[in-house]
Amino acid sequence: MKSCGTVSRYSTLSAVTNLRPGVSGHWIPAGKNEKLPSPIVEEGAFRPAPLHEDVKLKHRTFQAASDAQEELGRLDEAAARLPNRDVLVRVTQLREASASLDLAGLFFSLSEIMAMDLPDADVETRVDPGVLRLRRADEDAVERILAGEPIGRTLLGRTARILADLPVLEPDDDAGLMNRIPWRAGDGWLGGPGPEDAYLLCVPPGPELRAGIAESVTWLDADSDLPLVARLALAHYQLTVLNPVAHSAHLARLLISLGCIQQKALRNPILAPSMWFSHANEEYRRQIRNVVSHGDFDSWVVFFADGVRELCTSQVELVYMLQDIGDKQLSKLNRRNDGITRLVNSLIGNPVFNIGLAMKLSGLSERHVRTIVTRLEQAKVVRRLDRNRWARKKNQQVVREVPDVVKAIGMFDHLPFRRDKSVFDKQP
């Protein structure tokens, strides 16, 4: 994915005042808000037109979507190279959480995120309830989709409530969905997080917003002949622009992984969309405005498909790197057994750990785990974390890390990442 440069003020993106009604939606007069840029207020709030099944897309757009779906298949097959697919699921969860929090203006190191839910951890880390809710909400959404529930109703009627720290209400019927959604109460905008950086004002709370979401959920949860990646691109755009709840941006990113799982393009949540959004943020905003201003869904879908392909390529590279690390770690040990192999492989996906977590992951006794960890320390496979970062507390366990794995995950913080020789030259 190529960036086309940057813009210093998003107001330059919103100077479209002559949009023809019906091109991609319509404008609603905005109320007074002194914190929003004046061009945005003058332009008004945007209500996207309903999506239709017969969206006209060019041949090159279908080809881009098809190519991206092929890369999803390669990623799903590559995950089988690891001893346990849960390793890649966990690593992807960490990458997604880190990038998603970064986009929300919350900055945590990978080690902090990994250590937040360690049992009896010897750490003084900032356990942010919002971070844990985000992870719980994502895991719950994946479970629901795997159980066959529809994406739109799951995201808005359930996941959004978990993220808002509200009790989950069991669904009664489709009509009841509108009453379960934790609607935002005030202005919604794209950009931010402060209103002064807005580049698009979203439709205000009320009948227009409710109608737009009802149409979008119906479209998303219906059967479709559109290519998967094209459909996800359109659904992501619609949810983003409507912005119905406080965590709409996260829901719109989560939608991508859920759609891949629902349509069996991926068996597990092993794609980290937030990595792409973080990397291509400026170009992403320009593409959204291009759809709003000109109804150019083709450019948007191609851009989106290129992002999916790039994510898949980097994720496959990570699979090969993690596989190599595991093999090298086991080769450092003079004697292997099932317990050692099991623990080493599980720590690939949980490279910041303590004895309690190691016992849980491996199913081994505390005595057995301590013996193996001592051997791993002697072989320099694991190490204790810096005592200046992790403070000793009574009855709490020492935190260790697998430095090679932490380093490997960190190398993929910025896309694109490729080794000198393409992994696709090798056969699984």
NUFI-729438 format. One record per residue (C-alpha): x, y, z; residue in one letter. Coordinates in steps of 0.5 Angstrom, whole numbers, padded with zeros to 4 digits, always signed. Layout:
N
XYZa...
This chain:
428
+0000+0000+0000m+0003+0007-0002k+0002+0013+0002s+0000+0019-0002c+0003+0024+0003g+0000+0027+0009t-0004+0033+0010v-0003+0038+0016s-0010+0040+0017r-0016+0036+0016y-0020+0042+0014s-0017+0042+0007t-0020+0035+0006l-0027+0038+0008s-0028+0044+0003a-0033+0040-0001v-0039+0044-0001t-0043+0043-0008n-0044+0035-0007l-0050+0033-0011r-0055+0030-0007p-0056+0023-0008g-0048+0021-0010v-0047+0018-0004s-0051+0021+0001g-0054+0027+0003h-0052+0033+0008w-0056+0035+0014i-0055+0042+0017p-0050+0042+0023a-0052+0045+0030g-0047+0050+0033k-0041+0047+0036n-0035+0052+0037e-0030+0046+0038k-0031+0044+0031l-0027+0047+0025p-0032+0052+0022s-0032+0049+0015p-0034+0042+0018i-0040+0046+0021v-0042+0050+0015e-0041+0043+0010e-0046+0040+0015g-0047+0033+0018a-0047+0027+0012f-0052+0021+0012r-0049+0016+0007p-0054+0013+0002a-0056+0006+0004p-0052+0000+0001l-0055-0004-0005h-0053-0011-0007e-0052-0009-0014d-0047-0004-0013v-0043-0002-0019k-0036-0004-0019l-0031-0004-0024k-0027-0011-0027h-0021-0008-0023r-0024-0008-0017t-0027-0015-0017f-0020-0017-0019q-0017-0013-0013a-0022-0016-0008a-0021-0023-0011s-0013-0022-0010d-0014-0020-0003a-0018-0026-0001q-0013-0031-0004e-0008-0028+0000e-0013-0029+0006l-0013-0037+0004g-0005-0037+0004r-0005-0034+0011l-0010-0039+0014d-0006-0045+0011e+0001-0042+0013a-0002-0041+0021a-0002-0049+0020a+0006-0049+0020r+0006-0047+0028l+0005-0053+0033p-0001-0049+0035n-0006-0044+0032r-0007-0041+0038d+0000-0038+0038v-0002-0034+0032l-0009-0032+0035v-0005-0030+0041r+0000-0026+0038v-0005-0023+0033t-0009-0021+0039q-0003-0017+0042l-0002-0013+0036r-0009-0011+0034e-0010-0009+0042a-0003-0005+0041s-0005-0002+0035a-0012-0001+0037s-0010+0003+0043l-0005+0007+0039d-0011+0010+0035l-0015+0011+0041a-0009+0015+0044g-0008+0010+0049l+0000+0008+0049f+0002+0002+0052f+0008-0002+0051s+0007-0009+0048l+0010-0012+0055s+0005-0008+0059e-0001-0011+0055i+0002-0018+0055m+0003-0017+0063a-0004-0014+0064m-0007-0020+0066d-0002-0025+0069l-0004-0029+0075p+0000-0026+0081d+0005-0022+0077a+0011-0018+0080d+0009-0012+0076v+0007-0005+0077e+0004-0004+0071t-0002+0000+0069r-0008-0005+0069v-0013+0000+0065d-0020-0003+0065p-0021+0000+0058g-0016-0005+0055v-0019-0011+0059l-0026-0009+0056r-0023-0009+0049l-0020-0016+0049r-0026-0019+0053r-0031-0015+0048a-0027-0018+0042d-0026-0025+0044e-0034-0025+0046d-0035-0023+0039a-0031-0028+0036v-0035-0033+0040e-0041-0031+0038r-0040-0031+0030i-0037-0038+0031l-0043-0040+0034a-0047-0037+0028g-0050-0031+0030e-0050-0025+0025p-0045-0020+0025i-0049-0013+0025g-0053-0015+0031r-0047-0018+0035t-0043-0012+0034l-0048-0007+0035l-0053-0010+0040g-0047-0014+0044r-0040-0012+0043t-0042-0004+0043a-0045-0005+0050r-0039-0009+0053i-0034-0004+0051l-0039+0002+0054a-0038-0003+0060d-0046-0004+0060l-0050-0010+0062p-0051-0015+0056v-0058-0015+0054l-0060-0022+0051e-0063-0021+0044p-0071-0022+0043d-0072-0020+0036d-0069-0015+0030d-0074-0010+0032a-0071-0010+0039g-0064-0009+0037l-0065-0001+0036m-0066-0001+0044n-0060-0005+0045r-0055+0000+0042i-0052+0005+0046p-0053+0010+0042w-0048+0016+0042r-0051+0022+0045a-0048+0028+0042g-0044+0030+0036d-0040+0025+0032g-0034+0026+0027w-0029+0023+0024l-0022+0025+0025g-0020+0027+0032g-0020+0025+0038p-0021+0032+0039g-0026+0036+0035p-0022+0041+0032e-0018+0035+0028d-0025+0033+0025a-0025+0032+0017y-0033+0029+0017l-0039+0031+0021l-0043+0025+0022c-0051+0025+0022v-0053+0027+0029p-0057+0022+0034p-0064+0021+0032g-0069+0018+0027p-0064+0019+0021e-0058+0015+0025l-0063+0010+0027r-0065+0009+0020a-0058+0009+0017g-0056+0003+0022i-0062-0001+0021a-0061-0001+0013e-0054-0002+0014s-0055-0008+0019v-0060-0011+0014t-0055-0011+0009w-0049-0013+0013l-0053-0019+0015d-0056-0021+0009a-0053-0026+0004d-0049-0023-0002s-0046-0025-0009d-0041-0019-0008l-0034-0022-0007p-0032-0022+0001l-0027-0017+0001v-0031-0012-0003a-0037-0013+0002r-0033-0012+0008l-0030-0006+0005a-0037-0003+0004l-0039-0005+0011a-0033-0002+0014h-0034+0005+0010y-0042+0005+0012q-0041+0003+0020l-0035+0008+0020t-0039+0014+0017v-0045+0013+0021l-0041+0013+0027n-0047+0010+0032p-0043+0009+0038v-0037+0011+0042a-0033+0006+0040h-0035+0005+0032s-0028+0006+0030a-0026+0000+0033h-0033-0004+0032l-0031-0002+0024a-0024-0005+0025r-0027-0012+0028l-0032-0013+0023l-0026-0014+0018i-0024-0020+0022s-0031-0023+0024l-0033-0023+0017g-0027-0027+0015c-0029-0032+0020i-0036-0032+0018q-0035-0033+0011q-0029-0039+0013k-0024-0035+0009a-0020-0035+0016l-0021-0040+0021r-0019-0036+0027n-0018-0028+0028p-0011-0028+0026i-0011-0022+0022l-0010-0015+0025a-0013-0010+0021p-0012-0004+0026s-0004-0005+0024m-0006-0003+0017w-0011+0003+0020f-0005+0006+0024s+0000+0005+0018h-0004+0008+0013a-0008+0013+0017n-0008+0019+0013e-0009+0016+0006e-0015+0012+0009y-0018+0019+0011r-0017+0021+0004r-0020+0015+0001q-0026+0016+0006i-0027+0023+0004r-0027+0021-0004n-0033+0016-0003v-0037+0022+0001v-0035+0027-0004s-0035+0023-0011h-0038+0016-0009g-0032+0013-0012d-0033+0006-0009f-0028+0003-0014d-0022+0007-0011s-0024+0005-0004w-0025-0002-0005v-0018-0003-0008v-0015+0001-0003f-0018-0003+0002f-0016-0010-0001a-0009-0007-0002d-0009-0007+0006g-0012-0014+0007v-0006-0016+0002r-0001-0013+0006e-0003-0015+0012l-0003-0022+0010c+0004-0022+0007t+0006-0019+0014s+0003-0024+0018q+0005-0030+0014v+0012-0027+0015e+0011-0027+0022l+0009-0034+0022v+0015-0036+0019y+0019-0032+0024m+0016-0035+0030l+0017-0042+0027q+0024-0041+0026d+0025-0038+0033i+0021-0044+0036g+0026-0049+0033d+0032-0045+0035k+0030-0045+0042q+0029-0052+0042l+0036-0054+0039s+0039-0050+0045k+0037-0055+0050l+0041-0061+0050n+0035-0066+0052r+0028-0065+0050r+0022-0068+0053n+0014-0067+0051d+0014-0062+0057g+0019-0058+0055i+0017-0058+0048t+0010-0056+0050r+0012-0050+0054l+0017-0047+0049v+0011-0047+0044n+0006-0044+0048s+0011-0039+0050l+0012-0037+0043i+0005-0034+0044g+0006-0031+0051n+0013-0029+0051p+0012-0025+0057v+0010-0030+0063f+0011-0032+0070n+0010-0039+0073i+0003-0038+0074g+0002-0037+0067l+0007-0042+0065a+0003-0048+0069m-0004-0046+0066k-0001-0046+0059l+0003-0052+0059s-0001-0056+0064g+0005-0058+0068l+0006-0058+0075s+0009-0052+0079e+0016-0056+0080r+0016-0059+0073h+0015-0051+0070v+0020-0048+0075r+0025-0054+0073t+0024-0052+0065i+0024-0045+0066v+0031-0045+0070t+0034-0049+0064r+0031-0044+0059l+0034-0039+0063e+0041-0042+0063q+0040-0043+0055a+0039-0036+0055k+0032-0037+0052v+0028-0033+0057v+0030-0028+0062r+0028-0024+0068r+0025-0017+0066l+0029-0011+0068d+0028-0010+0076r+0027-0002+0075n+0021-0003+0071r+0018-0009+0075w+0018-0008+0082a+0018-0013+0087r+0012-0014+0091k+0010-0019+0097k+0008-0026+0095n+0008-0024+0087q+0011-0028+0082q+0017-0026+0078v+0016-0024+0071v+0020-0027+0065r+0020-0026+0058e+0022-0029+0051v+0026-0024+0048p+0027-0026+0041d+0019-0027+0041v+0018-0020+0044v+0023-0017+0039k+0020-0021+0033a+0013-0018+0035i+0016-0011+0035g+0019-0012+0028m+0012-0012+0025f+0009-0006+0029d+0010-0002+0022h+0008-0005+0016l+0010-0007+0011p+0015-0012+0013f+0018-0017+0009r+0024-0021+0009r+0030-0021+0004d+0027-0027+0001k+0020-0028+0000s+0017-0034+0004v+0012-0035-0002f+0018-0038-0005d+0018-0044+0000k+0012-0049+0000q+0009-0051+0006p
